[in-house]
């Protein structure tokens, strides 16, 4: 039997407890005459003499706690070296804590509580015994002091699958993500959360920065478009009933249906906003701070709209739908809001974008292919295997069209040479399907978000980075 086992046996014997060690400690505290005996028993087991034998430098702190209604018991904590094997320190509490094997015996002590956001799922102490980390089911990590349990929020994250991510035009220091009822703005270097926007009991499907950077527009599953101010987080305006609440089909190919507004794309002059919904409609809105008016509603798709991309001069846009079609639309006053051309494939299209020279389109979807299309005649120019295992969910191309990145349900982020149509780099780290990928405006980073709630920041390889 080791020293600490002898200590507990001695404590139990002095107290005369019959219900085990925990009851023994409680019994001791109820008998004033036994207090000093328990203290001596603990000291002897720790290899130290009587009550005054410990040097002063070993006393860490002294507090007073109520042992019962009639009297106080002094609670002292000592740090005694070489009590346990391998030279590790042992913390011994007077009338407080005695550890034997896996059993912990505790005397009544002062209760200190600290509330954190979310249920506590993990606790990790530091090596010095002064602090410990706490993780919650809402993806928050706190640093707490043992004394008084003062909590400091260290890291935050999304606890639900992330639907979208976006950079502001021409600015790489911040980016935004949306998941569940949250829109969050992050600092790209420190990865700290700068702003959080919440609409309780709703889900944000898509977000976009206005090219001027003056607002964050978002589409929600309740059929509304909401615009927020990017610095204060204030609500600028709401477009009610922008799209039908329940869609005409399933945009994810039979897994999770999307409702309400499923895609938003502001015009480059910031005067109009394009939106797509689960009802298969593409709508054009004239927006200002004071009034938002629907200019046109274009209805040809038979399934939810998954992505919208617009030309640099705002004369034309393209929409991708889960019905297996991509349609280009005229936005000019000469031929207002009519279909220019369309392409069809046996595919749930997940993403579509223009090449920077606007002569070609790039699409991906559930057929696991990445396809190049000619904008004029909508013929397929090149088809490459985007993934060998699962759907390709996201695409983004750099400013001069040299390379693009893709994200797929096989949990990989892939960097491609556009002209060659060849795969150069793979990023492996996600534990869930990759929903969105974005290249930063300075083309030094790539961010990807997934269904596991993770945000990954990748470095663009030197042979593709902008000089």
C-alpha positions as CSV (number, residue, x, y, z in Angstrom):
1,X,0.0,0.0,0.0
2,X,1.4,3.4,-1.0
3,X,1.7,6.5,1.2
4,X,-1.5,8.0,-0.2
5,X,-3.5,4.8,0.3
6,X,-2.3,4.7,3.9
7,X,-3.4,8.3,4.3
8,X,-6.9,7.5,3.2
9,X,-7.1,4.4,5.4
10,X,-5.9,6.5,8.3
11,X,-8.5,9.2,7.6
12,X,-11.3,6.6,7.4
13,X,-10.2,5.0,10.6
14,X,-10.1,8.3,12.5
15,X,-13.5,9.2,11.2
16,X,-15.0,5.8,11.8
17,X,-16.9,6.0,8.6
18,X,-18.5,2.8,7.3
19,X,-19.8,4.0,4.0
20,X,-16.5,4.3,2.1
21,X,-13.8,7.0,1.9
22,X,-16.1,9.8,0.7
23,X,-18.4,9.3,3.7
24,X,-15.3,9.1,6.0
25,X,-14.2,12.6,4.9
26,X,-17.7,13.9,5.5
27,X,-17.7,12.3,9.0
28,X,-14.4,13.8,9.9
29,X,-15.7,17.3,9.0
30,X,-18.6,16.8,11.3
31,X,-16.3,16.1,14.4
32,X,-14.1,19.1,15.4
33,X,-11.9,16.9,17.6
34,X,-10.8,14.9,14.6
35,X,-9.7,17.8,12.4
36,X,-6.1,18.0,13.7
37,X,-5.8,14.2,13.6
38,X,-6.8,14.1,9.9
39,X,-4.3,16.8,9.1
40,X,-1.5,14.9,10.8
41,X,-2.5,11.7,9.0
42,X,-2.3,13.4,5.7
43,X,1.1,15.0,6.5
44,X,2.6,11.7,7.6
45,X,1.4,10.0,4.5
46,X,3.0,12.7,2.4
47,X,6.3,12.2,4.1
48,X,6.1,15.4,6.1
49,X,5.7,15.8,9.8
50,X,3.0,17.7,11.8
51,X,1.0,20.7,11.0
52,X,3.9,23.2,10.9
53,X,6.4,20.9,9.2
54,X,5.8,22.1,5.6
55,X,8.1,24.9,4.5
56,X,6.3,28.2,3.7
57,X,7.3,28.0,0.0
58,X,5.1,25.0,-0.4
59,X,1.9,26.8,0.6
60,X,0.1,27.9,-2.5
61,X,-3.0,29.4,-1.1
62,X,-5.3,29.4,1.8
63,X,-9.1,30.0,1.7
64,X,-11.9,29.4,4.2
65,X,-14.9,27.2,3.5
66,X,-18.0,26.3,5.5
67,X,-17.7,22.8,6.8
68,X,-21.1,23.0,8.5
69,X,-23.4,25.7,9.8
70,X,-21.5,26.2,13.1
71,X,-17.9,26.5,12.3
72,X,-15.3,27.2,9.6
73,X,-12.5,24.9,8.5
74,X,-9.3,26.3,7.0
75,X,-8.5,24.8,3.6
76,X,-4.9,24.9,2.6
77,X,-3.3,23.6,-0.6
78,X,0.3,22.3,-0.4
79,X,2.6,21.4,-3.3
80,X,4.8,18.5,-2.0
81,X,7.6,17.3,-4.4
82,X,8.5,13.6,-4.9
83,X,5.3,12.2,-3.4
84,X,4.4,10.3,-6.6
85,X,6.8,8.4,-8.8
86,X,9.0,10.0,-11.5
87,X,9.4,13.2,-9.5
88,X,6.0,14.6,-10.4
89,X,4.4,17.1,-8.1
90,X,1.4,16.1,-5.9
91,X,-1.2,18.6,-4.7
92,X,-2.4,17.8,-1.2
93,X,-5.4,19.6,0.2
94,X,-6.0,19.9,4.0
95,X,-9.4,18.4,4.6
96,X,-10.0,18.8,0.9
97,X,-8.7,16.4,-1.8
98,X,-7.0,13.0,-1.4
99,X,-6.5,10.8,-4.4
100,X,-6.1,7.1,-4.2
101,X,-5.7,5.2,-7.5
102,X,-8.7,6.4,-9.5
103,X,-10.8,7.5,-6.5
104,X,-11.1,11.2,-5.6
105,X,-12.4,12.2,-2.2
106,X,-13.6,15.7,-1.8
107,X,-14.7,17.7,1.2
108,X,-17.4,20.4,0.9
109,X,-15.9,23.4,-0.8
110,X,-16.9,26.8,-2.2
111,X,-18.8,26.4,-5.5
112,X,-17.7,28.6,-8.4
113,X,-19.6,28.5,-11.7
114,X,-18.8,30.0,-15.1
115,X,-21.3,29.9,-18.0
116,X,-20.0,29.3,-21.5
117,X,-21.8,29.3,-24.9
118,X,-22.8,25.7,-25.6
119,X,-22.7,22.4,-23.7
120,X,-19.2,21.5,-22.5
121,X,-17.8,18.5,-24.5
122,X,-14.1,18.4,-23.5
123,X,-11.7,19.7,-20.9
124,X,-7.9,19.8,-21.3
125,X,-5.7,21.1,-18.4
126,X,-2.3,22.8,-19.1
127,X,1.0,21.4,-17.8
128,X,1.4,24.0,-15.0
129,X,-2.0,23.4,-13.4
130,X,-3.0,27.1,-13.6
131,X,-5.3,27.1,-16.6
132,X,-7.5,24.6,-18.6
133,X,-9.2,24.7,-21.9
134,X,-12.9,23.9,-22.4
135,X,-14.5,23.0,-25.7
136,X,-18.3,23.3,-26.4
137,X,-20.8,21.7,-28.8
138,X,-21.1,25.1,-30.5
139,X,-17.5,25.1,-31.6
140,X,-16.2,27.5,-29.0
141,X,-12.9,27.1,-27.1
142,X,-12.4,28.9,-23.8
143,X,-9.4,29.3,-21.6
144,X,-10.3,29.3,-17.9
145,X,-8.3,30.0,-14.8
146,X,-8.6,27.4,-12.0
147,X,-9.0,30.2,-9.5
148,X,-12.5,31.8,-9.7
149,X,-13.0,30.1,-13.2
150,X,-12.5,33.3,-15.2
151,X,-13.3,32.4,-18.8
152,X,-11.7,33.9,-22.0
153,X,-13.0,33.0,-25.4
154,X,-10.0,31.9,-27.5
155,X,-11.4,30.4,-30.7
156,X,-14.8,30.2,-32.4
157,X,-16.1,28.2,-35.4
158,X,-19.2,27.0,-37.1
159,X,-21.0,24.0,-35.5
160,X,-23.1,23.3,-38.6
161,X,-22.4,22.6,-42.2
162,X,-21.2,25.7,-44.0
163,X,-23.1,26.7,-47.1
164,X,-21.1,29.5,-48.7
165,X,-17.9,31.6,-48.3
166,X,-16.9,34.8,-50.2
167,X,-14.2,37.5,-50.3
168,X,-14.9,41.2,-50.8
169,X,-13.9,42.4,-54.3
170,X,-10.2,43.4,-54.4
171,X,-9.7,42.9,-50.6
172,X,-8.0,39.8,-49.2
173,X,-7.8,40.6,-45.5
174,X,-11.3,39.4,-44.6
175,X,-13.8,36.9,-45.8
176,X,-17.3,35.8,-44.8
177,X,-19.0,32.5,-44.3
178,X,-22.6,31.4,-43.6
179,X,-23.8,28.3,-41.8
180,X,-27.2,27.7,-40.1
181,X,-28.5,31.0,-38.8
182,X,-25.1,32.7,-38.7
183,X,-23.1,34.9,-41.1
184,X,-19.6,35.4,-39.8
185,X,-16.8,37.7,-41.0
186,X,-13.3,36.5,-40.4
187,X,-9.8,38.0,-40.4
188,X,-7.9,36.1,-43.1
189,X,-4.5,36.2,-41.3
190,X,-5.4,35.6,-37.7
191,X,-8.6,33.6,-38.4
192,X,-10.3,35.5,-35.6
193,X,-14.0,36.3,-35.8
194,X,-14.7,39.9,-36.5
195,X,-18.4,40.0,-36.9
196,X,-21.4,37.7,-36.4
197,X,-24.8,38.2,-37.9
198,X,-27.7,36.0,-36.7
199,X,-31.3,35.4,-37.8
200,X,-32.7,32.9,-35.3
201,X,-34.5,29.8,-36.5
202,X,-33.5,30.4,-40.1
203,X,-30.8,29.1,-42.4
204,X,-28.6,31.2,-44.7
205,X,-28.1,29.5,-48.0
206,X,-25.8,32.0,-49.8
207,X,-24.0,35.3,-49.3
208,X,-22.2,37.9,-51.4
209,X,-20.4,41.2,-50.9
210,X,-21.4,44.1,-53.0
211,X,-18.4,45.1,-55.3
212,X,-18.3,48.4,-53.5
213,X,-18.0,46.6,-50.1
214,X,-20.9,48.6,-48.7
215,X,-23.1,45.6,-47.8
216,X,-23.4,41.9,-47.4
217,X,-26.4,40.4,-49.2
218,X,-27.7,37.0,-48.2
219,X,-30.4,34.6,-49.2
220,X,-32.3,32.6,-46.6
221,X,-34.5,29.5,-46.5
222,X,-37.5,31.6,-45.5
223,X,-37.6,33.1,-49.0
224,X,-36.2,36.5,-47.9
225,X,-33.1,38.4,-49.1
226,X,-31.4,40.3,-46.3
227,X,-28.7,43.0,-46.6
228,X,-26.4,43.8,-43.7
229,X,-23.8,46.6,-43.1
230,X,-20.4,44.9,-43.1
231,X,-18.9,47.0,-40.2
232,X,-21.7,47.4,-37.7
233,X,-23.7,44.3,-38.7
234,X,-26.9,46.4,-38.8
235,X,-29.8,45.3,-41.0
236,X,-30.0,47.5,-44.1
237,X,-33.1,46.1,-45.8
238,X,-35.1,42.9,-46.2
239,X,-36.8,41.8,-49.4
240,X,-39.8,39.7,-48.3
241,X,-41.1,36.9,-50.4
242,X,-38.2,37.1,-52.8
243,X,-38.7,33.5,-53.7
244,X,-41.2,30.8,-52.8
245,X,-40.5,29.0,-49.5
246,X,-40.7,25.5,-50.9
247,X,-39.0,24.6,-54.1
248,X,-40.0,22.5,-57.1
249,X,-37.3,20.0,-56.7
250,X,-34.2,18.9,-54.8
251,X,-31.1,20.8,-55.5
252,X,-28.8,18.3,-53.9
253,X,-29.8,15.3,-55.9
254,X,-32.1,13.7,-53.3
255,X,-30.1,14.3,-50.1
256,X,-31.1,17.6,-48.5
257,X,-33.6,19.9,-50.2
258,X,-33.0,23.6,-50.2
259,X,-35.7,26.1,-49.7
260,X,-36.2,29.8,-50.3
261,X,-33.4,31.9,-51.8
262,X,-30.6,29.6,-53.0
263,X,-28.3,32.0,-55.0
264,X,-27.5,35.8,-55.0
265,X,-25.2,37.8,-57.3
266,X,-24.9,41.6,-57.2
267,X,-24.2,43.5,-60.4
268,X,-20.8,45.2,-60.8
269,X,-22.4,48.7,-60.7
270,X,-24.1,47.7,-57.4
271,X,-27.5,49.0,-58.8
272,X,-29.1,45.6,-59.3
273,X,-29.2,42.3,-57.5
274,X,-29.8,38.9,-59.1
275,X,-31.3,36.1,-57.1
276,X,-32.2,32.5,-57.7
277,X,-34.6,30.4,-55.7
278,X,-35.7,26.9,-55.0
279,X,-38.7,27.7,-57.1
280,X,-36.5,27.7,-60.3
281,X,-36.9,31.5,-60.9
282,X,-34.2,34.0,-61.6
283,X,-35.1,37.5,-60.5
284,X,-33.6,40.9,-61.0
285,X,-34.0,43.5,-58.3
286,X,-33.3,47.3,-58.4
287,X,-31.9,47.9,-54.9
288,X,-31.1,51.0,-52.8
289,X,-31.2,51.7,-49.2
290,X,-34.7,53.1,-49.3
291,X,-36.5,50.9,-51.8
292,X,-36.1,47.5,-53.4
293,X,-38.1,46.8,-56.6
294,X,-38.3,43.6,-58.7
295,X,-37.4,44.5,-62.2
296,X,-37.9,41.1,-63.8
297,X,-38.6,37.4,-63.1
298,X,-37.3,34.9,-65.5
299,X,-38.9,31.5,-65.3
300,X,-37.6,28.7,-67.5
301,X,-35.8,26.4,-65.1
302,X,-37.7,23.4,-63.7
303,X,-35.5,22.9,-60.6
304,X,-33.7,25.0,-57.9
305,X,-31.1,27.5,-59.0
306,X,-27.7,26.6,-57.6
307,X,-25.4,29.3,-58.9
308,X,-25.6,32.6,-60.8
309,X,-22.6,34.4,-62.5
310,X,-22.6,37.8,-64.2
311,X,-20.4,39.4,-66.9
312,X,-18.1,42.3,-66.0
313,X,-20.2,44.8,-68.0
314,X,-23.5,43.6,-66.5
315,X,-25.1,42.8,-69.9
316,X,-25.5,39.1,-69.4
317,X,-25.7,36.5,-66.7
318,X,-25.8,32.7,-66.5
319,X,-27.7,30.5,-64.1
320,X,-27.1,26.8,-63.2
321,X,-30.0,24.6,-62.1
322,X,-30.6,21.2,-60.6
323,X,-32.8,20.5,-63.6
324,X,-29.7,19.8,-65.7
325,X,-29.6,23.1,-67.6
326,X,-27.6,26.3,-67.6
327,X,-29.2,29.4,-69.2
328,X,-27.6,32.7,-70.3
329,X,-29.9,35.7,-69.9
330,X,-29.8,39.2,-71.4
331,X,-29.8,42.0,-68.9
332,X,-29.6,44.9,-71.5
333,X,-32.5,47.3,-72.2
334,X,-32.5,46.4,-75.9
335,X,-33.4,42.7,-75.2
336,X,-34.4,42.9,-71.6
337,X,-34.5,39.7,-69.5
338,X,-34.9,37.1,-72.1
339,X,-33.0,33.8,-72.7
340,X,-30.0,34.1,-75.0
341,X,-28.9,30.4,-75.0
342,X,-29.0,27.3,-73.0
343,X,-27.1,24.1,-72.4
344,X,-28.4,20.7,-71.2
345,X,-26.8,17.7,-69.6
346,X,-27.7,14.7,-67.5
347,X,-26.4,16.5,-64.5
348,X,-27.4,18.4,-61.3
349,X,-25.4,21.5,-62.0
350,X,-23.8,22.8,-58.7
351,X,-21.6,25.7,-60.0
352,X,-21.1,27.8,-63.1
353,X,-18.8,30.7,-63.8
354,X,-17.4,32.7,-66.7
355,X,-13.8,32.5,-67.8
356,X,-12.2,36.0,-67.3
357,X,-12.3,36.6,-71.1
358,X,-16.0,35.6,-71.0
359,X,-15.7,33.4,-74.1
360,X,-16.2,30.2,-72.1
361,X,-18.2,28.8,-69.2
362,X,-17.0,26.3,-66.6
363,X,-19.5,24.0,-64.9
364,X,-19.5,21.1,-62.5
365,X,-22.1,18.9,-60.8
366,X,-23.2,15.4,-59.8
367,X,-21.8,13.8,-63.0
368,X,-18.3,14.3,-61.4
369,X,-17.1,16.1,-64.5
370,X,-15.7,19.6,-65.0
371,X,-16.9,20.9,-68.4
372,X,-15.7,23.8,-70.6
373,X,-18.5,25.3,-72.7
374,X,-18.4,27.8,-75.6
375,X,-20.6,30.8,-74.7
376,X,-21.8,31.4,-78.2
377,X,-23.1,28.0,-79.3
378,X,-23.1,26.2,-75.9
379,X,-21.1,23.3,-77.1
380,X,-18.8,21.3,-74.8
381,X,-15.2,22.1,-75.6
382,X,-13.5,19.9,-73.0
383,X,-14.6,17.5,-70.3
384,X,-12.3,16.4,-67.5
385,X,-12.9,14.1,-64.5
386,X,-13.2,16.4,-61.6
387,X,-13.5,13.5,-59.1
388,X,-13.3,9.8,-59.3
389,X,-15.5,9.2,-56.3
390,X,-18.2,11.9,-55.7
391,X,-19.9,15.0,-56.9
392,X,-18.0,18.2,-57.7
393,X,-19.7,20.9,-55.7
394,X,-17.7,24.1,-56.3
395,X,-15.5,26.0,-58.7
396,X,-13.6,29.3,-58.6
397,X,-11.2,30.7,-61.2
398,X,-8.4,33.2,-60.8
399,X,-8.4,36.7,-62.3
400,X,-6.4,35.9,-65.5
401,X,-7.8,32.4,-66.1
402,X,-4.5,30.6,-65.6
403,X,-5.8,28.2,-62.9
404,X,-9.0,27.3,-61.1
405,X,-9.8,25.3,-58.0
406,X,-12.6,22.7,-57.3
407,X,-14.1,21.2,-54.2
408,X,-16.0,17.9,-54.2
409,X,-17.9,15.5,-51.9
410,X,-14.8,13.3,-51.8
411,X,-13.4,15.9,-49.3
412,X,-10.6,17.1,-51.6
413,X,-9.7,20.6,-52.8
414,X,-8.0,20.4,-56.2
415,X,-6.0,23.1,-58.2
416,X,-6.1,22.8,-62.0
417,X,-4.2,24.4,-64.9
418,X,-7.0,25.9,-67.0
419,X,-5.4,25.6,-70.5
420,X,-4.1,22.1,-69.9
421,X,-7.1,20.9,-68.1
422,X,-4.8,19.0,-65.8
423,X,-4.7,18.5,-62.1
424,X,-1.6,19.9,-60.4
425,X,-2.3,19.9,-56.6
426,X,-4.6,18.2,-54.2
427,X,-5.5,19.5,-50.7
428,X,-6.6,16.8,-48.2
429,X,-7.9,17.9,-44.8
430,X,-11.7,18.1,-44.8
431,X,-13.7,15.4,-43.0
432,X,-16.9,16.3,-44.9
433,X,-17.9,17.3,-48.4
434,X,-16.4,20.5,-49.7
435,X,-19.3,23.0,-50.4
436,X,-17.4,26.1,-51.6
437,X,-13.9,27.2,-52.6
438,X,-12.6,30.7,-53.1
439,X,-9.4,32.2,-54.4
440,X,-8.4,35.4,-52.5
441,X,-8.2,38.5,-54.6
442,X,-4.4,38.7,-54.1
443,X,-4.2,35.0,-55.2
444,X,-2.1,34.0,-52.3
445,X,-4.7,31.9,-50.4
446,X,-7.6,29.6,-51.1
447,X,-10.3,29.1,-48.6
448,X,-12.6,26.1,-48.6
449,X,-15.6,25.2,-46.4
450,X,-17.4,21.9,-45.8
451,X,-20.3,20.1,-44.3
452,X,-18.3,19.3,-41.2
453,X,-18.2,23.0,-40.3
454,X,-14.5,23.4,-41.1
455,X,-12.9,26.4,-42.7
456,X,-9.6,25.6,-44.4
457,X,-7.1,28.2,-45.6
458,X,-4.6,26.9,-48.3
459,X,-1.5,28.6,-49.6
460,X,-1.4,29.0,-53.4
461,X,1.7,27.1,-54.7
462,X,4.5,29.4,-55.8
463,X,4.3,28.3,-59.5
464,X,0.7,29.6,-59.6
465,X,0.8,32.6,-57.2
466,X,0.6,36.1,-58.6
467,X,4.0,37.8,-58.7
